[in-house]
Amino acid sequence: MRTKMVAGNWKMNKNLQEGLALAAELKQQVTNPTCTVVIGTPFIHLAPVCELLKNTPIAVAAENCADKEKGAFTGEVSAEMIASTGAQYCIIGHSERRAYYHETYDILREKVLLALQNNLKPIFCIGEVKEEREAGRQNEVVKAQLEGSVFNLSAEEFGKITLAYEPVWAIGTGLTATPEQAQQMHAYIRSLVAAKYGQTVADETTILYGGSCNEKNAKELFANPDVDGGLIGGASLIAEKFCSIIAAR
């Protein structure tokens, strides 16, 4: 039976004090969730938030990691550094990283490998932009993203990956894929995993939906058989909203 999950992605929001206050609120409210709960925080939050949430049901993710192991890469944060804070997950391949920082398939492949080598569980993001969806190329795009960065892994390694389908046209736009669109794409992604690694691995792969998923539409999205939870952006910054989404899972 595959893991159900609700993961928050704070992005570049909340200073350290605000982040700790939000984590403290969540610690108080998320006491017995029926799914895995993860919050992705900026790098500067990782160590104190991990300490605050130690021995709670809430796991912590970094929002990114370097594609290099160590060395003269000023401003970068390695997977080893992230793991040393107590974080357990790492968000890799988010559309904002691909678009604004030009992260290629090769760069993302290295990030995934380094995360796994340091016992971090990647939450790997895939998804098409508006023009690709309108041209009917969404399947082709998602397939290429998987083949380019994670289908090089062994079945055992791939088993540690959580996938997050995020239609880029729905991130922060207020637009959301319909439940039917989400299910259709999640089922397609699962079929690609089955073709590569076999049906058992596919059945055990957690696939999250992201893209303006909020407390109002989460229950309907999560009702789909192939939607295993959500990667939540803006709504994860408000404890009450995030907890409503957790309850919907």
C-alpha positions as CSV (number, residue, x, y, z in Angstrom):
1,M,0.0,0.0,0.0
2,R,1.5,3.3,-1.0
3,T,2.1,6.3,1.2
4,K,-0.4,9.1,1.3
5,M,1.2,12.5,1.8
6,V,0.6,16.2,2.2
7,A,3.7,18.2,1.8
8,G,4.0,22.0,2.1
9,N,6.4,24.1,0.1
10,W,7.0,27.5,1.8
11,K,9.1,28.8,-1.2
12,M,10.9,32.1,-0.4
13,N,8.5,33.1,2.4
14,K,8.7,33.6,6.1
15,N,11.8,35.0,7.9
16,L,13.3,32.7,10.5
17,Q,11.1,33.9,13.4
18,E,8.0,33.7,11.3
19,G,8.9,30.2,10.1
20,L,9.5,28.9,13.6
21,A,6.2,30.4,14.7
22,L,4.4,28.6,11.9
23,A,6.2,25.3,12.7
24,A,5.2,25.7,16.3
25,E,1.6,26.1,15.3
26,L,1.7,23.0,13.2
27,K,3.4,21.1,15.9
28,Q,0.5,21.9,18.2
29,Q,-2.2,21.1,15.6
30,V,-0.8,18.1,13.7
31,T,-0.7,15.4,16.4
32,N,-2.2,12.3,14.8
33,P,-2.4,12.7,11.0
34,T,-3.7,9.9,8.8
35,C,-1.1,10.6,6.2
36,T,2.6,11.5,6.0
37,V,3.1,15.3,6.6
38,V,6.1,17.1,5.3
39,I,7.0,20.8,5.3
40,G,9.5,22.2,2.9
41,T,11.3,25.3,4.3
42,P,14.0,27.7,3.1
43,F,17.5,26.6,3.9
44,I,18.0,28.9,6.9
45,H,15.0,27.4,8.6
46,L,16.0,23.8,8.4
47,A,18.1,23.2,11.5
48,P,15.9,25.0,14.0
49,V,12.7,23.7,12.5
50,C,14.0,20.2,12.5
51,E,14.9,20.6,16.2
52,L,11.5,22.0,17.0
53,L,9.7,19.2,15.2
54,K,11.8,16.3,16.5
55,N,9.7,13.4,17.7
56,T,6.6,14.8,16.0
57,P,4.6,13.4,13.0
58,I,5.9,16.2,10.9
59,A,8.9,15.6,8.6
60,V,11.0,18.4,7.1
61,A,12.2,18.9,3.5
62,A,14.6,21.3,1.9
63,E,13.3,23.1,-1.2
64,N,16.4,22.4,-3.2
65,C,19.9,21.0,-3.1
66,A,23.2,21.6,-4.9
67,D,24.2,19.4,-7.9
68,K,27.7,19.2,-6.5
69,E,29.0,17.1,-3.5
70,K,31.1,19.9,-1.9
71,G,33.8,22.5,-2.7
72,A,34.2,26.0,-4.1
73,F,30.5,26.6,-5.0
74,T,29.8,29.8,-3.1
75,G,26.2,30.1,-1.9
76,E,25.2,26.5,-2.6
77,V,23.9,24.0,-0.1
78,S,24.8,20.4,-0.5
79,A,22.7,17.3,0.2
80,E,25.1,16.3,2.9
81,M,24.6,19.7,4.7
82,I,20.8,19.3,4.4
83,A,20.9,15.8,5.9
84,S,23.0,17.0,8.8
85,T,20.2,19.3,9.9
86,G,17.8,16.4,10.4
87,A,15.8,17.0,7.3
88,Q,14.5,13.8,5.7
89,Y,13.2,15.0,2.3
90,C,14.3,17.3,-0.5
91,I,12.1,18.9,-3.2
92,I,13.9,18.6,-6.6
93,G,12.9,19.9,-10.0
94,H,10.3,22.4,-9.1
95,S,9.1,24.3,-12.1
96,E,10.3,27.5,-10.6
97,R,13.9,26.0,-10.4
98,R,13.6,24.8,-14.0
99,A,12.2,28.1,-15.3
100,Y,14.2,30.8,-13.3
101,Y,17.4,28.9,-12.7
102,H,17.6,26.9,-15.9
103,E,18.0,23.5,-14.2
104,T,18.4,20.9,-16.9
105,Y,17.6,17.2,-16.9
106,D,21.3,16.5,-16.2
107,I,21.5,18.9,-13.3
108,L,18.4,17.4,-11.8
109,R,19.7,13.9,-12.3
110,E,22.8,14.8,-10.2
111,K,20.7,16.4,-7.5
112,V,18.5,13.3,-7.2
113,L,21.6,11.0,-6.9
114,L,23.3,13.2,-4.3
115,A,20.0,13.4,-2.3
116,L,19.7,9.6,-2.3
117,Q,23.4,9.1,-1.4
118,N,22.8,11.2,1.7
119,N,19.6,9.3,2.7
120,L,17.3,12.2,1.7
121,K,14.0,11.2,0.0
122,P,13.5,13.3,-3.1
123,I,10.1,14.8,-3.9
124,F,10.6,15.1,-7.7
125,C,8.4,17.6,-9.5
126,I,7.2,17.2,-13.1
127,G,4.7,19.1,-15.2
128,E,3.9,21.0,-18.4
129,V,3.5,24.7,-19.1
130,K,0.3,26.3,-20.5
131,E,1.5,26.3,-24.1
132,E,2.4,22.6,-23.9
133,R,-1.0,21.7,-22.4
134,E,-2.8,23.7,-25.1
135,A,-0.7,21.9,-27.8
136,G,-1.7,18.5,-26.3
137,R,2.0,17.8,-25.5
138,Q,1.6,17.3,-21.7
139,N,2.2,13.5,-21.8
140,E,5.3,13.9,-24.0
141,V,6.7,16.6,-21.7
142,V,6.2,14.7,-18.5
143,K,7.6,11.5,-20.0
144,A,10.8,13.3,-21.1
145,Q,11.2,14.8,-17.6
146,L,11.0,11.4,-16.0
147,E,13.3,9.8,-18.5
148,G,15.8,12.7,-18.3
149,S,16.3,12.7,-14.5
150,V,14.9,9.7,-12.6
151,F,14.4,6.7,-14.9
152,N,18.2,6.1,-14.7
153,L,17.7,4.9,-11.2
154,S,17.5,1.3,-10.1
155,A,14.1,0.0,-9.0
156,E,15.3,0.1,-5.4
157,E,16.5,3.7,-5.7
158,F,13.3,4.8,-7.5
159,G,11.3,3.3,-4.7
160,K,12.6,6.1,-2.5
161,I,11.2,8.8,-4.8
162,T,7.9,10.7,-4.4
163,L,6.6,12.2,-7.6
164,A,4.7,15.5,-7.7
165,Y,2.7,16.4,-10.8
166,E,2.4,20.2,-11.0
167,P,0.8,21.6,-14.1
168,V,2.8,24.8,-14.3
169,W,-0.2,26.8,-15.6
170,A,-1.9,26.1,-12.3
171,I,0.9,27.2,-9.9
172,G,0.0,30.4,-8.1
173,T,-2.5,31.3,-10.9
174,G,-5.7,30.3,-9.1
175,L,-6.3,27.9,-12.0
176,T,-6.4,24.2,-11.0
177,A,-6.5,21.1,-13.0
178,T,-9.9,19.5,-12.8
179,P,-10.1,16.3,-10.8
180,E,-10.5,14.5,-14.1
181,Q,-7.4,16.1,-15.6
182,A,-5.4,15.4,-12.4
183,Q,-6.5,11.7,-12.4
184,Q,-5.8,11.3,-16.1
185,M,-2.2,12.6,-15.7
186,H,-1.5,10.7,-12.5
187,A,-2.7,7.5,-14.1
188,Y,-0.5,8.1,-17.1
189,I,2.5,8.8,-14.9
190,R,1.9,5.6,-13.0
191,S,1.7,3.7,-16.3
192,L,5.1,5.1,-17.3
193,V,6.6,3.9,-14.0
194,A,5.0,0.5,-14.5
195,A,6.5,0.2,-18.0
196,K,9.9,1.1,-16.6
197,Y,10.0,-0.7,-13.3
198,G,7.0,-3.0,-13.2
199,Q,3.5,-2.8,-11.8
200,T,4.5,-3.5,-8.2
201,V,6.8,-0.5,-8.1
202,A,4.2,1.6,-9.9
203,D,1.5,0.7,-7.4
204,E,3.8,1.7,-4.5
205,T,4.9,5.0,-6.0
206,T,3.4,8.1,-4.3
207,I,2.2,10.7,-6.8
208,L,1.2,14.1,-5.4
209,Y,-0.8,16.8,-7.1
210,G,0.4,20.4,-6.9
211,G,-0.9,23.6,-8.5
212,S,-3.3,25.8,-6.6
213,C,-4.3,22.9,-4.4
214,N,-6.0,24.4,-1.4
215,E,-8.4,23.7,1.5
216,K,-11.4,24.1,-0.8
217,N,-10.5,21.7,-3.6
218,A,-8.2,19.2,-1.9
219,K,-10.9,16.7,-0.9
220,E,-12.2,16.4,-4.5
221,L,-8.7,16.1,-6.0
222,F,-7.6,13.6,-3.4
223,A,-10.7,11.4,-4.1
224,N,-9.0,10.3,-7.3
225,P,-7.5,6.8,-7.1
226,D,-4.1,7.8,-8.5
227,V,-3.8,11.1,-6.6
228,D,-2.0,10.2,-3.3
229,G,-1.9,13.7,-1.8
230,G,-0.6,17.2,-2.5
231,L,2.4,19.4,-2.7
232,I,0.9,22.6,-1.3
233,G,2.3,26.1,-2.0
234,G,0.5,29.2,-0.7
235,A,-2.0,27.4,1.5
236,S,0.9,25.8,3.4
237,L,1.8,29.2,4.9
238,I,-1.3,29.3,7.0
239,A,-1.6,26.6,9.6
240,E,-5.4,26.4,9.6
241,K,-5.5,26.0,5.8
242,F,-2.7,23.5,5.7
243,C,-4.3,21.4,8.5
244,S,-7.6,21.4,6.6
245,I,-5.8,19.9,3.6
246,I,-4.1,17.3,5.8
247,A,-7.6,16.4,7.1
248,A,-8.9,16.0,3.5
249,R,-6.3,13.3,2.9
